[in-house]
Amino acid sequence: MALTWDDPEDIAEQLAARHPDVDPLGVRFTDLHRWICELPD
């Protein structure tokens, strides 16, 4: 299943699994954008 910007819950779950030690409230937008773009399609 390809992710789109219409799938915020799926994106959040994948990011949480890939970066479990990161506080989501402290992530810079530039890092968040890069991490989302690096997620597998």
Secondary structure by P-SEA (a helix, b strand, c coil): cccccccaaaaaaaaaaaccccccccccaaaaaaaaaaccc
